Amino acid sequence: MHAFSAADAISPAVDRTRTLLFRPFSWGTFLKLGLVAIITEGLSGNLNSHHGGGTTEHVPSGPALTSIPPLWTASIIAALALAILIGLLVFYLVTRLRFAFFHCLIHNTHEIRPGWQIYRSQALRFFWLNVMVGLAFLLVIVLIAIPFLAGFWHIFRNIPAGGHPDVLGVLGLILPLIPIILVLVVAGMLSDIVLRDWMMPHYALDDASAGEAWASVWSQLKAEKRQFLVYAVLRLILPILAVVALLIVLIIPGLVIAGSVGLLEYGLHSAFAGTTGSSAVIGILIQVFFGLLAFGFLLLLSICLGGPLSTALREYALVFYGGRYPALGNILYPPPPPVTVAAS
């Protein structure tokens, strides 16, 4: 396969997206693949790219915290543990779905089930790699946040009764946080690109370990530093430009539709505001029906617009890296069969 530059890979990625989603076109297939693309790309934040921020609200002093009953404390801990387990399960299922979608893209097939089964073990190992990277990322965030949290605690703890926090002190802590947060966000995005765009194909096709996948990626990075840098920049910018373009095109129709739905809901609510009994129940059901109808339309619009965009982004990653990774490139663009010369 020809090794496309970061800019030249855009056009073949768009062509492959058209072929997969529109040639031939089927509403069922389009909606299915579009929804999978949105789940795997739009909800794609790896654990390493998620981080929380501190709060600057005044926290009650020790006695208020220690007065929490032990049963409540145990319930809170159990709820947090359950939420973490559910989050990990969802993330694992999304990882499996990413491998299934990867199979669809490289083979131009519409079937999700084969890839879901073929890459079971690879997806599990890749899931744990993402978890480990995410925990390391979280540890870095905690270490960076400790001095800032200590500073906020000191400022808000020393607020006099009825007084206000030291504005200059708060600004002195917030302003340095802004570039740090930006760096962390970019680092999270870049780690996501390294993991999913470059290492994941090695997991899928070579059944590689984390070390083997990274060694292959690193050798390509050293050989083509400029192209990989341009690719990373375009990979970050292209989704933003696409979303902005969609917003510009759809802002007026969107406002018209949103206004119409809002007026309809307001009219229905006003019409049944003073009713009681069965009339009130009917009014509630009608409002719920139109609310669900509006939600369904919004979901359909999201799939129709976000599905092709998410698919094109993943195709872009495959086309670019496929030119540097023969096992992937030969599947995307199979080499022509050898020409046999008949003996005279």
Secondary structure, DSSP 8 states (H G I E B T S, - for coil): -----TTTTHHHHHHHHHHHHHSS--HHHHHHHHHHHIIIIIT---GGG-------S----HHHHHTS-HHHHHHHHHHHHHHHHHHHHHHHHHHHHHHHHHHHHHHT---SHHHHHHTHHHHHHHHHHHHHHHHHHHHHHHHHHHHHHHHHHHHHHT--TT----HHHHHHHHHHHHHHHHHHHHHHHHHHIIIIIIIHHHHHHH---HHHHHHHHHHHHHH-HHHHHHHHHHHHHHHHHHHHHHHHHHHHHHHHHHHHHHHHHHHHHHHTTT--HHHHHHHHHHHHHHHHHHHHHHHHHHHHHHHHHHHHHHHHHHHHHHTT-HHHHHHHS-----------
